[in-house]
Amino acid sequence: RLPKDEKTKAIWFAFIGRELGPNSGICSKHFKQSDFIYKIYGNGVRRFLKQGACPSILHVSNIRKNVELSGNINNGISSRTERDTDPEKNIIIKEELQECIIIDETIINTENSMDIQFSRKLNNSLVTKKRFHNARYIGDLCREDFTSDEAWYLFKNYLTNTKTKIKSLNHKIIHLNKKIDRLQKINHFL
């Protein structure tokens, strides 16, 4: 959302290069990480802009320019095709097809755009999925919750050992409950 303060709003509009409507906003990618504060709400963490924060990162790849083309393009753009003939009325239905060609800067500079897309894919593949709640149970913990690999491996070993112990103890409880039932049935008949 746009700030309510007129001075800050004017700085934002100067950065964008145009004025926006009251319900418009600027993407968080245009701000530095130091411009945000984090607050905990319930089970989640929310990110808010600091008071008086202004956008400072301009992504050049988002700026598009129209490029003029030279030569006769009309031959390739429009074509006439006969679609249907109605023999009763002797009417020929013709349809004219036209295409619009828009070439922007990112298509012309394919090498740069390929590099940008490749780096985005690399960065996105390293990002883990966002956690919408705090870890409540021991199974909710993941590698990012630990400060070192050694602590993570110790935790994983502890977790697997504990799960096997719990499983064997549950089987023991089931076995003992069955034994109690059999002895109660025998006692009932005596």
Rosetta silent file (secondary structure, phi, psi, omega in degrees, C-alpha in Angstrom):
SEQUENCE: RLPKDEKTKAIWFAFIGRELGPNSGICSKHFKQSDFIYKIYGNGVRRFLKQGACPSILHVSNIRKNVELSGNINNGISSRTERDTDPEKNIIIKEELQECIIIDETIINTENSMDIQFSRKLNNSLVTKKRFHNARYIGDLCREDFTSDEAWYLFKNYLTNTKTKIKSLNHKIIHLNKKIDRLQKINHFL
SCORE:     score description
SCORE:     0.000 S_00000001
   1 L     0.000  155.447  178.342    0.000    0.000    0.000 S_00000001
   2 L   -79.216  148.223  179.607    1.028    3.557   -0.510 S_00000001
   3 L   -70.524  154.319  179.323    2.026    5.582    2.539 S_00000001
   4 L   -83.173  -24.908  178.956   -0.425    8.126    3.948 S_00000001
   5 L   -68.487  127.302 -174.934    2.314   10.697    4.562 S_00000001
   6 H   -66.282  -36.004  179.972    2.389   13.094    1.579 S_00000001
   7 H   -66.012  -46.976  179.411    6.196   13.577    1.651 S_00000001
   8 H   -64.798  -39.022  178.832    6.896    9.848    1.609 S_00000001
   9 H   -62.715  -40.040  179.240    4.235    9.343   -1.059 S_00000001
  10 H   -64.753  -37.713  177.793    5.904   12.016   -3.240 S_00000001
  11 H   -65.691  -41.347  178.367    9.271   10.222   -2.874 S_00000001
  12 H   -61.597  -45.594 -179.314    7.640    6.929   -3.893 S_00000001
  13 H   -65.002  -36.818  177.614    6.035    8.549   -6.959 S_00000001
  14 H   -64.656  -37.266  178.779    9.370   10.135   -7.927 S_00000001
  15 H   -67.123  -42.657 -178.047   11.011    6.702   -7.719 S_00000001
  16 H   -73.175  -36.440 -178.165    8.310    5.050   -9.843 S_00000001
  17 L    95.641    4.578  176.492    8.142    7.907  -12.318 S_00000001
  18 L  -160.280  165.525  179.411    4.345    8.219  -12.243 S_00000001
  19 L   -92.621  145.424 -179.119    1.473    8.602   -9.823 S_00000001
  20 L  -113.351  163.763  177.542   -0.566    5.601   -8.699 S_00000001
  21 L   -73.171  171.107 -176.484   -4.115    5.212   -7.468 S_00000001
  22 L   -68.199  -23.843 -179.389   -5.016    4.997   -3.766 S_00000001
  23 L   -97.845    9.416 -179.043   -5.344    1.182   -3.828 S_00000001
  24 L   -87.088  169.995  178.924   -2.035    0.572   -5.602 S_00000001
  25 L  -155.906  177.050  178.450    1.201   -0.601   -4.057 S_00000001
  26 L  -119.918  139.006 -179.410    4.828   -1.432   -4.752 S_00000001
  27 L   -61.860  148.435 -178.540    6.276   -4.930   -4.671 S_00000001
  28 H   -68.975  -13.905  179.235    8.514   -5.788   -1.720 S_00000001
  29 H   -68.957  -15.649 -178.271   11.371   -6.614   -4.133 S_00000001
  30 H   -89.809    4.793  179.941   11.951   -2.863   -4.566 S_00000001
  31 L  -116.546  153.774  175.720   12.899   -2.426   -0.892 S_00000001
  32 L   -77.411  158.468  177.680   16.045   -3.368    1.021 S_00000001
  33 H   -63.878  -28.670 -179.864   15.884   -6.043    3.720 S_00000001
  34 H   -72.991  -10.688  178.733   16.756   -3.357    6.286 S_00000001
  35 H   -82.448   -3.356 -175.243   13.491   -1.533    5.417 S_00000001
  36 E  -110.104  150.542  168.768   11.373   -4.297    6.986 S_00000001
  37 E  -122.168  150.274 -177.089   10.414   -5.205   10.545 S_00000001
  38 E  -114.867  133.588  179.115    9.087   -8.616   11.525 S_00000001
  39 E  -128.862  145.299  179.248    6.256   -9.200   14.001 S_00000001
  40 E   -94.619  124.385  175.551    4.814  -12.451   15.341 S_00000001
  41 E  -122.605  110.933 -179.984    1.050  -12.845   14.991 S_00000001
  42 L    61.712 -120.925  179.680   -0.342  -16.096   16.379 S_00000001
  43 L   -94.449    3.136 -174.797    1.538  -18.950   14.735 S_00000001
  44 E  -123.454  165.912  176.879    3.017  -16.839   11.944 S_00000001
  45 E  -114.244  129.801  179.486    5.555  -14.125   11.340 S_00000001
  46 E  -113.821  149.606 -178.672    4.527  -11.086    9.294 S_00000001
  47 E  -109.761  130.572  179.644    6.749   -8.569    7.548 S_00000001
  48 E  -127.134  152.165  174.581    5.978   -4.840    7.646 S_00000001
  49 E   -76.628  143.452  175.067    7.705   -1.793    6.187 S_00000001
  50 L   -70.392  158.694  178.955    9.377    0.538    8.651 S_00000001
  51 L   -63.981  127.594  177.608    7.951    4.019    9.059 S_00000001
  52 L    81.860    9.281  179.026    9.304    6.300    6.330 S_00000001
  53 L   -69.994  139.806 -179.538   10.857    3.472    4.249 S_00000001
  54 L  -123.565  146.613  177.854   11.270    4.350    0.565 S_00000001
  55 L   -64.325  141.326 -177.073   11.831    2.053   -2.423 S_00000001
  56 L  -137.864   -3.522 -178.777   15.463    1.991   -3.464 S_00000001
  57 L  -114.874  119.535  179.498   15.936   -0.975   -5.816 S_00000001
  58 L  -109.015  120.462  179.133   14.920   -0.530   -9.450 S_00000001
  59 L   -87.065  115.299 -177.161   14.785   -3.684  -11.560 S_00000001
  60 H   -69.755  -28.435 -177.874   15.895   -2.806  -15.074 S_00000001
  61 H   -67.457  -18.274 -179.696   14.455   -6.022  -16.528 S_00000001
  62 H   -84.125  -12.564 -179.429   10.946   -4.799  -15.735 S_00000001
  63 L   -85.479  124.427 -177.619   11.289   -1.704  -17.942 S_00000001
  64 L  -117.085  142.395  177.767   10.029   -2.431  -21.432 S_00000001
  65 L  -125.609  140.867  174.897   10.470   -0.339  -24.574 S_00000001
  66 L   -80.845  139.226 -178.144    8.684   -0.703  -27.875 S_00000001
  67 L  -115.441  132.742  179.417   11.027   -1.175  -30.809 S_00000001
  68 L   -80.205  144.141  178.111   10.146   -0.065  -34.351 S_00000001
  69 L  -108.638  142.995  178.580   10.507   -2.578  -37.132 S_00000001
  70 L  -106.877  155.218  179.056   11.554   -1.661  -40.649 S_00000001
  71 L   107.117  174.332 -179.060   10.398   -3.315  -43.867 S_00000001
  72 L   -91.422  106.791 -176.759    7.083   -4.451  -45.241 S_00000001
  73 L   -99.092  -17.167 -174.914    5.434   -6.568  -42.557 S_00000001
  74 H   -58.768  -30.500  179.987    1.881   -6.376  -43.883 S_00000001
  75 H   -62.586  -39.553 -178.049    2.494   -9.337  -46.219 S_00000001
  76 H   -86.739  -18.282 -173.384    3.175  -11.651  -43.288 S_00000001
  77 H   -85.996  -47.019 -174.853    0.680  -10.154  -40.891 S_00000001
  78 L  -109.301  143.560  176.383   -2.629  -10.230  -42.722 S_00000001
  79 E  -147.876  148.271  179.919   -4.017  -12.978  -44.863 S_00000001
  80 E  -109.313  136.143  178.147   -7.436  -13.673  -46.291 S_00000001
  81 E  -131.515  139.860  174.478   -8.997  -17.046  -46.195 S_00000001
  82 E   -87.100  123.589 -174.678  -12.269  -18.256  -47.567 S_00000001
  83 E   -96.314  -46.747 -170.211  -13.996  -20.098  -44.797 S_00000001
  84 E  -149.948  147.772  170.984  -17.394  -21.089  -46.015 S_00000001
  85 E  -126.704  136.487  178.018  -19.687  -20.777  -49.016 S_00000001
  86 E  -105.713  104.941 -173.764  -23.434  -20.985  -48.793 S_00000001
  87 L   -64.638  -27.325 -177.916  -24.681  -22.317  -52.195 S_00000001
  88 L   -69.954  -37.924 -174.705  -28.307  -21.293  -51.552 S_00000001
  89 L  -105.844   -5.402 -177.749  -27.541  -17.615  -51.038 S_00000001
  90 L    52.679   43.024  178.680  -24.287  -17.422  -53.054 S_00000001
  91 E  -108.332  129.399  176.548  -22.610  -15.583  -50.167 S_00000001
  92 E  -101.915  123.473  179.511  -18.913  -16.008  -49.623 S_00000001
  93 E   -94.879  120.709 -179.967  -17.853  -15.534  -46.029 S_00000001
  94 E  -116.297  146.304 -179.702  -14.357  -14.145  -45.766 S_00000001
  95 E  -128.424  132.938  179.484  -12.329  -13.650  -42.676 S_00000001
  96 E  -106.003  126.558 -178.795   -9.355  -11.400  -42.352 S_00000001
  97 E  -102.842  133.875  175.830   -6.697  -12.360  -39.839 S_00000001
  98 L  -132.663  145.752  178.686   -4.391   -9.827  -38.293 S_00000001
  99 L  -125.267  146.689  175.807   -1.664  -10.242  -35.764 S_00000001
 100 L  -104.044  132.620  178.748    0.027   -7.723  -33.574 S_00000001
 101 L  -112.247  120.430  176.602    3.757   -7.994  -33.134 S_00000001
 102 L  -122.856  122.169  179.446    5.245   -6.461  -30.057 S_00000001
 103 L  -114.306  123.653  177.836    8.940   -6.827  -29.462 S_00000001
 104 L  -108.999  173.200 -173.290   10.297   -5.709  -26.164 S_00000001
 105 H   -61.616  -32.830 -177.030   13.810   -5.245  -24.964 S_00000001
 106 H   -69.141  -29.395  178.630   13.972   -8.579  -23.128 S_00000001
 107 H   -75.415  -37.797 -179.618   13.364  -10.578  -26.324 S_00000001
 108 H   -66.252  -43.096 -179.939   16.042   -8.700  -28.280 S_00000001
 109 L   -93.515   69.240 -174.247   18.639   -9.204  -25.560 S_00000001
 110 H   -65.082  -33.611 -179.647   18.082  -12.944  -25.234 S_00000001
 111 H   -63.089  -45.382  179.941   21.427  -13.618  -23.624 S_00000001
 112 H   -64.329  -42.873 -178.428   20.731  -11.242  -20.750 S_00000001
 113 H   -67.665  -35.756  178.230   17.225  -12.550  -20.208 S_00000001
 114 H   -64.318  -41.632  178.804   18.432  -16.158  -20.273 S_00000001
 115 H   -63.672  -41.773 -179.183   21.040  -15.354  -17.633 S_00000001
 116 H   -65.136  -44.816 -179.447   18.460  -13.608  -15.461 S_00000001
 117 H   -64.893  -39.973 -179.887   15.975  -16.475  -15.761 S_00000001
 118 H   -64.424  -42.922  179.809   18.658  -19.064  -15.021 S_00000001
 119 H   -67.079  -34.858  177.102   19.807  -17.209  -11.913 S_00000001
 120 H   -64.429  -42.725  179.803   16.176  -16.878  -10.757 S_00000001
 121 H   -63.265  -39.266  178.290   15.637  -20.621  -11.165 S_00000001
 122 H   -63.612  -46.144 -178.904   18.804  -21.314   -9.193 S_00000001
 123 H   -65.770  -39.541 -179.470   17.767  -18.969   -6.388 S_00000001
 124 H   -68.804  -31.740 -179.013   14.213  -20.344   -6.288 S_00000001
 125 H   -71.556  -25.978  179.700   15.424  -23.934   -6.134 S_00000001
 126 H   -81.783  -19.857 -178.369   17.497  -23.170   -3.036 S_00000001
 127 L   -77.550  129.538  177.576   14.567  -21.546   -1.234 S_00000001
 128 L   -83.525  165.824 -179.033   12.638  -23.928    0.982 S_00000001
 129 L   -69.663  148.328 -174.184    8.902  -23.773    1.246 S_00000001
 130 L   -72.554  134.896  178.463    7.551  -21.108    3.546 S_00000001
 131 L   -92.309  124.173 -176.374    6.495  -22.186    7.018 S_00000001
 132 L   -93.281   -2.872  178.788    3.159  -20.686    8.004 S_00000001
 133 L  -147.021  160.409  176.893    3.336  -21.655   11.665 S_00000001
 134 L   -74.002  154.220  179.677    5.933  -22.118   14.369 S_00000001
 135 L   -64.658  121.252 -177.471    7.204  -25.634   15.024 S_00000001
 136 L  -103.049  -37.465 -179.347    4.793  -27.148   17.522 S_00000001
 137 L  -114.363  164.892 -176.561    5.853  -30.782   17.539 S_00000001
 138 H   -65.299  -29.737  178.659    9.266  -32.386   17.328 S_00000001
 139 H   -74.100  -12.531  179.840    8.510  -33.694   13.814 S_00000001
 140 H   -80.410  -12.296 -177.800    7.886  -30.130   12.581 S_00000001
 141 L   -73.362  147.930  177.721   11.551  -29.201   12.941 S_00000001
 142 L  -134.566  178.484 -173.898   13.740  -28.993    9.838 S_00000001
 143 H   -57.727  -37.516 -176.455   17.414  -28.390    9.030 S_00000001
 144 H   -66.839  -15.741  179.968   17.041  -24.581    9.013 S_00000001
 145 H   -80.027   -8.729 -176.469   16.003  -24.661   12.699 S_00000001
 146 L  -110.720  151.498 -176.494   19.476  -25.855   13.747 S_00000001
 147 L   -83.563  -21.791 -178.975   22.713  -23.903   13.913 S_00000001
 148 L  -143.692  163.182  177.541   24.998  -26.686   12.664 S_00000001
 149 H   -66.811  -35.912 -179.085   24.946  -29.934   10.720 S_00000001
 150 H   -61.540  -44.594  178.784   26.202  -31.831   13.760 S_00000001
 151 H   -63.895  -38.784  179.243   23.223  -30.702   15.859 S_00000001
 152 H   -63.196  -45.078 -179.590   20.844  -31.648   13.010 S_00000001
 153 H   -67.634  -37.140  174.910   22.307  -35.176   12.701 S_00000001
 154 H   -61.642  -43.881  178.329   22.195  -35.675   16.478 S_00000001
 155 H   -62.112  -45.469 -179.484   18.545  -34.646   16.451 S_00000001
 156 H   -61.610  -42.238  177.882   17.710  -36.987   13.541 S_00000001
 157 H   -63.338  -43.599  178.079   19.386  -39.931   15.305 S_00000001
 158 H   -60.873  -42.952 -178.262   17.547  -39.136   18.534 S_00000001
 159 H   -64.299  -44.540 -179.793   14.248  -38.873   16.645 S_00000001
 160 H   -66.975  -41.889  178.155   14.649  -42.243   14.862 S_00000001
 161 H   -63.154  -41.950 -179.562   15.738  -44.018   18.077 S_00000001
 162 H   -66.368  -40.054  178.622   12.834  -42.528   20.016 S_00000001
 163 H   -63.496  -40.985  179.007   10.315  -43.513   17.332 S_00000001
 164 H   -66.608  -39.091  177.755   11.539  -47.133   17.357 S_00000001
 165 H   -63.560  -44.027  179.914   11.342  -47.242   21.184 S_00000001
 166 H   -62.120  -42.193 -179.966    7.807  -45.844   21.142 S_00000001
 167 H   -62.938  -43.983 -179.460    6.751  -48.368   18.513 S_00000001
 168 H   -68.353  -36.782  177.750    8.144  -51.318   20.488 S_00000001
 169 H   -67.674  -36.029  175.759    6.564  -50.066   23.724 S_00000001
 170 H   -64.039  -40.000  176.342    3.175  -49.724   21.988 S_00000001
 171 H   -63.912  -38.087  178.638    3.441  -53.359   20.825 S_00000001
 172 H   -64.797  -40.114  178.641    4.287  -54.371   24.384 S_00000001
 173 H   -63.437  -43.488  179.351    1.217  -52.515   25.690 S_00000001
 174 H   -61.469  -44.079  179.228   -1.017  -54.268   23.137 S_00000001
 175 H   -61.409  -45.141 -179.420    0.439  -57.664   24.119 S_00000001
 176 H   -67.794  -36.987  176.886   -0.079  -56.998   27.848 S_00000001
 177 H   -63.538  -39.205  176.767   -3.660  -55.771   27.296 S_00000001
 178 H   -64.608  -39.052  179.311   -4.467  -58.991   25.437 S_00000001
 179 H   -64.817  -41.139  178.605   -2.929  -60.997   28.284 S_00000001
 180 H   -62.738  -43.108  178.773   -5.038  -59.104   30.837 S_00000001
 181 H   -60.605  -43.414  179.432   -8.202  -59.813   28.812 S_00000001
 182 H   -63.817  -43.347 -179.478   -7.422  -63.546   28.676 S_00000001
 183 H   -66.935  -35.260  177.680   -6.734  -63.724   32.420 S_00000001
 184 H   -67.282  -37.970  177.372   -9.956  -61.834   33.214 S_00000001
 185 H   -65.288  -39.544  178.154  -11.952  -64.267   31.069 S_00000001
 186 H   -66.137  -42.593 -179.805  -10.342  -67.215   32.878 S_00000001
 187 H   -65.174  -34.944  179.492  -11.019  -65.595   36.257 S_00000001
 188 H   -65.711  -36.713  179.588  -14.646  -64.990   35.293 S_00000001
 189 H   -76.368  -21.654 -178.357  -15.218  -68.694   34.558 S_00000001
 190 L   -84.059    0.000    0.000  -13.699  -69.821   37.848 S_00000001
